[in-house]
């Protein structure tokens, strides 16, 4: 595992997983995707695990995909991170999706403790947790549309699970920024806390004191309800749609316009 995340497990079986790239607001690059997948795999093999607290160091939970990837797209280059998305490298997911889906696959509850910002892929990572504790002023966005893209890390599936279909669509189509307070009202966050990490730790230790067999059984049942919606099909469909968009004329124009801070000029039917 690389240094993009830190993992500590206490005597009660509560694991703290911290995204550790504070100088980049924990932005997602290939090393971060790999670390999230590897870290979750390590926890999957930990028999004494009872609960997980997932947080970010520094000023933010996660600012989303590293800007270097978008700068490359604007210059007509496609990063290796975002090619061949349809290839299933981790069961029903690709590596970026697994950085989210791995938290669903863990047999114990995962609580995301969020502050600062959770944009784009960063929000999707948090959606993979079972619960999300947030500050009132947390800034969140389904930001992929800013770059001419769609959520493709399980975001469509998980947004649809958590909030009304029209709300999920409005947030995805607009990419608007909303607060932690609003996220709770919309169903995307569990509760507002002055100190999300402290609150998440407290709940994690409460969970750690319950029958671990019952806790794991309950999570299996909740996951089975989600799997009944055709999770594998939806995750593959996300990847196929994103592959079609990446590097296309209008998607590249969206990136260039965002980087140049101007209104984009799109061509009708360019992706047909």
C-alpha positions as CSV (number, residue, x, y, z in Angstrom):
1,X,0.0,0.0,0.0
2,X,1.3,3.5,-0.7
3,X,1.1,6.6,1.5
4,X,-2.1,8.0,0.1
5,X,-4.2,6.7,3.0
6,X,-3.5,5.8,6.7
7,X,-5.1,3.0,8.6
8,X,-5.2,2.5,12.3
9,X,-7.2,-0.3,14.1
10,X,-7.8,0.1,17.9
11,X,-8.2,-2.6,20.5
12,X,-12.0,-2.5,20.0
13,X,-11.8,-3.4,16.3
14,X,-12.6,0.2,15.1
15,X,-10.5,1.1,12.1
16,X,-9.8,4.7,11.2
17,X,-9.1,5.2,7.5
18,X,-7.8,8.7,6.5
19,X,-7.2,10.0,3.0
20,X,-3.8,11.5,3.4
21,X,-3.0,13.9,0.6
22,X,-3.8,17.1,2.4
23,X,-1.7,19.3,0.1
24,X,-4.0,18.4,-2.8
25,X,-7.2,18.3,-0.6
26,X,-7.1,14.5,-0.9
27,X,-7.7,14.6,-4.6
28,X,-8.0,11.3,-6.4
29,X,-5.1,10.1,-8.6
30,X,-4.2,6.6,-9.6
31,X,-2.2,6.2,-6.3
32,X,-5.2,7.2,-4.3
33,X,-7.5,4.8,-6.1
34,X,-5.0,2.0,-5.6
35,X,-4.6,2.8,-1.9
36,X,-8.3,2.9,-1.3
37,X,-8.8,-0.5,-2.9
38,X,-5.8,-2.0,-1.1
39,X,-6.8,-0.5,2.2
40,X,-10.3,-1.9,1.9
41,X,-8.9,-5.3,1.0
42,X,-6.7,-5.3,4.0
43,X,-9.6,-4.5,6.3
44,X,-11.7,-7.2,4.5
45,X,-9.2,-9.7,5.8
46,X,-9.2,-8.4,9.3
47,X,-11.2,-10.8,11.5
48,X,-11.5,-8.5,14.5
49,X,-12.9,-5.6,12.5
50,X,-16.1,-4.1,14.0
51,X,-16.6,-0.7,12.3
52,X,-14.7,1.8,10.1
53,X,-14.4,5.6,10.3
54,X,-13.5,7.1,6.9
55,X,-12.2,10.7,6.8
56,X,-9.8,13.1,5.1
57,X,-6.8,14.9,6.5
58,X,-6.3,18.6,6.1
59,X,-8.9,21.1,4.8
60,X,-11.2,18.7,3.0
61,X,-12.7,15.2,2.9
62,X,-11.9,14.9,-0.9
63,X,-11.9,17.5,-3.7
64,X,-12.5,14.9,-6.4
65,X,-10.4,13.8,-9.3
66,X,-6.9,15.4,-9.4
67,X,-7.0,18.5,-11.7
68,X,-4.0,17.1,-13.6
69,X,-6.3,14.6,-15.3
70,X,-8.6,17.4,-16.5
71,X,-5.7,19.5,-17.7
72,X,-4.6,16.5,-19.7
73,X,-8.1,16.1,-21.3
74,X,-8.1,19.8,-22.1
75,X,-4.9,19.3,-24.0
76,X,-6.3,16.3,-25.9
77,X,-4.6,13.7,-23.6
78,X,-6.5,10.9,-21.8
79,X,-4.9,9.7,-18.6
80,X,-4.4,6.0,-18.1
81,X,-6.6,6.4,-15.0
82,X,-9.7,6.9,-17.2
83,X,-9.3,4.5,-20.1
84,X,-10.8,1.1,-20.7
85,X,-13.4,1.8,-18.0
86,X,-15.6,-1.1,-19.1
87,X,-12.9,-3.7,-18.1
88,X,-14.0,-5.3,-14.8
89,X,-10.8,-5.4,-12.8
90,X,-12.3,-6.0,-9.3
91,X,-15.3,-8.3,-9.6
92,X,-18.2,-6.2,-10.9
93,X,-16.2,-2.9,-10.9
94,X,-13.2,-1.2,-12.4
95,X,-10.5,0.3,-10.1
96,X,-12.2,3.7,-9.7
97,X,-15.6,2.1,-8.9
98,X,-13.9,-0.3,-6.5
99,X,-12.5,2.7,-4.5
100,X,-16.2,3.3,-3.7
101,X,-17.8,-0.1,-3.8
102,X,-15.1,-1.6,-1.5
103,X,-16.7,0.1,1.4
104,X,-20.1,-1.5,0.6
105,X,-18.3,-4.9,0.4
106,X,-16.7,-4.6,3.8
107,X,-18.7,-6.8,6.2
108,X,-19.0,-4.1,8.9
109,X,-20.5,-0.6,9.0
110,X,-18.5,2.3,7.5
111,X,-19.1,5.9,8.6
112,X,-17.8,8.7,6.4
113,X,-16.8,11.8,8.5
114,X,-16.8,14.7,6.1
115,X,-15.7,18.4,6.3
116,X,-14.5,21.1,3.9
117,X,-15.5,19.8,0.4
118,X,-16.6,16.5,-1.2
119,X,-16.8,17.1,-4.9
120,X,-17.3,14.7,-7.8
121,X,-15.4,11.5,-7.1
122,X,-14.8,12.6,-3.5
123,X,-18.6,12.6,-2.9
124,X,-18.9,9.2,-4.6
125,X,-16.3,7.8,-2.2
126,X,-18.4,9.0,0.7
127,X,-21.6,7.5,-0.9
128,X,-20.0,4.1,-0.6
129,X,-20.1,4.3,3.2
130,X,-23.1,3.2,5.1
131,X,-23.5,6.6,6.8
132,X,-22.2,10.1,6.3
133,X,-21.6,12.5,9.2
134,X,-21.1,16.1,7.9
135,X,-20.4,19.6,9.1
136,X,-23.2,22.1,8.3
137,X,-21.0,24.1,6.0
138,X,-19.6,21.1,4.1
139,X,-19.7,21.8,0.4
140,X,-20.8,18.9,-1.8
141,X,-21.4,18.5,-5.5
142,X,-22.1,15.9,-8.2
143,X,-19.5,17.8,-10.1
144,X,-18.9,15.5,-13.1
145,X,-21.1,17.6,-15.4
146,X,-18.8,20.5,-15.1
147,X,-16.2,18.5,-17.0
148,X,-18.8,17.1,-19.5
149,X,-19.0,13.7,-17.8
150,X,-21.3,11.5,-15.7
151,X,-20.7,10.0,-12.3
152,X,-19.0,6.7,-13.0
153,X,-17.8,5.4,-9.6
154,X,-21.1,4.0,-8.6
155,X,-22.6,7.4,-8.1
156,X,-25.7,6.9,-10.2
157,X,-26.5,3.7,-8.4
158,X,-25.9,5.1,-4.9
159,X,-27.5,8.5,-5.5
160,X,-30.6,6.7,-6.6
161,X,-30.6,4.6,-3.5
162,X,-30.3,7.6,-1.1
163,X,-32.5,10.3,-2.5
164,X,-35.6,10.8,-4.7
165,X,-35.0,10.2,-8.4
166,X,-35.8,13.8,-9.3
167,X,-33.4,15.1,-6.7
168,X,-30.6,12.8,-7.9
169,X,-31.2,14.0,-11.5
170,X,-31.3,17.6,-10.5
171,X,-28.0,17.4,-8.7
172,X,-26.4,15.4,-11.5
173,X,-27.7,17.6,-14.4
174,X,-26.8,20.9,-12.6
175,X,-23.6,20.0,-10.7
176,X,-24.6,22.7,-8.2
177,X,-22.8,23.0,-4.9
178,X,-25.0,22.2,-1.8
179,X,-24.3,22.3,1.9
180,X,-24.1,19.6,4.6
181,X,-27.3,20.9,6.0
182,X,-29.1,20.4,2.6
183,X,-27.5,17.0,2.2
184,X,-29.2,15.8,5.3
185,X,-32.6,17.2,4.1
186,X,-32.1,15.5,0.7
187,X,-31.1,12.1,2.3
188,X,-27.5,12.2,1.1
189,X,-26.0,12.7,4.6
190,X,-27.0,11.0,7.9
191,X,-26.6,13.9,10.4
192,X,-24.9,17.3,10.9
193,X,-22.2,17.3,13.5
194,X,-19.9,20.0,14.9
195,X,-17.2,17.4,14.9
196,X,-18.0,14.6,12.4
197,X,-15.0,12.5,13.2
198,X,-15.7,12.5,17.0
199,X,-19.3,11.6,16.3
200,X,-18.4,8.9,13.9
201,X,-15.9,7.4,16.4
202,X,-18.5,7.4,19.1
203,X,-21.0,5.5,17.0
204,X,-18.3,3.2,15.7
205,X,-17.5,2.2,19.3
206,X,-21.2,1.7,20.1
207,X,-21.4,-0.6,17.1
208,X,-18.2,-2.4,18.2
209,X,-19.9,-3.2,21.5
210,X,-22.8,-5.0,19.7
211,X,-23.0,-8.6,18.6
212,X,-20.6,-8.6,15.7
213,X,-22.5,-11.5,14.0
214,X,-25.7,-9.6,14.1
215,X,-24.0,-6.4,12.7
216,X,-22.5,-8.3,9.8
217,X,-25.8,-10.1,9.1
218,X,-27.6,-6.8,9.0
219,X,-25.1,-5.3,6.6
220,X,-25.4,-8.4,4.3
221,X,-29.2,-7.9,4.3
222,X,-28.9,-4.2,3.4
223,X,-26.4,-5.0,0.6
224,X,-28.6,-7.8,-0.8
225,X,-31.5,-5.3,-1.1
226,X,-29.2,-3.0,-3.1
227,X,-27.8,-5.9,-5.3
228,X,-31.4,-6.7,-6.2
229,X,-31.4,-3.6,-8.3
230,X,-28.9,-5.0,-10.7
231,X,-25.8,-3.3,-9.3
232,X,-23.5,-5.1,-11.7
233,X,-25.4,-4.0,-14.8
234,X,-25.7,-0.4,-13.6
235,X,-22.0,-0.2,-12.8
236,X,-21.0,-1.5,-16.2
237,X,-23.5,0.9,-17.9
238,X,-21.8,3.9,-16.1
239,X,-18.4,2.8,-17.4
240,X,-19.7,2.4,-21.0
241,X,-21.4,5.8,-21.0
242,X,-18.3,7.5,-19.6
243,X,-16.0,5.8,-22.2
244,X,-18.3,7.2,-24.9
245,X,-18.0,10.7,-23.4
246,X,-14.3,10.8,-22.6
247,X,-12.3,12.7,-25.3
248,X,-15.4,13.5,-27.3
249,X,-15.7,17.0,-28.9
250,X,-18.2,18.4,-26.4
251,X,-16.5,16.8,-23.3
252,X,-13.2,18.3,-24.2
253,X,-14.8,21.6,-24.8
254,X,-16.4,21.4,-21.3
255,X,-13.0,20.9,-19.7
256,X,-11.3,23.7,-21.7
257,X,-14.1,26.1,-20.8
258,X,-13.9,25.2,-17.2
259,X,-10.2,25.6,-17.1
260,X,-10.3,28.9,-19.0
261,X,-13.3,30.1,-16.9
262,X,-15.5,30.9,-19.9
263,X,-18.9,29.7,-21.2
264,X,-18.6,26.5,-23.2
265,X,-19.6,26.4,-26.9
266,X,-21.2,23.0,-27.6
267,X,-22.0,21.3,-30.9
268,X,-25.4,19.6,-31.2
269,X,-25.2,15.9,-32.0
270,X,-21.4,15.7,-31.6
271,X,-21.6,12.5,-29.6
272,X,-24.2,10.8,-31.9
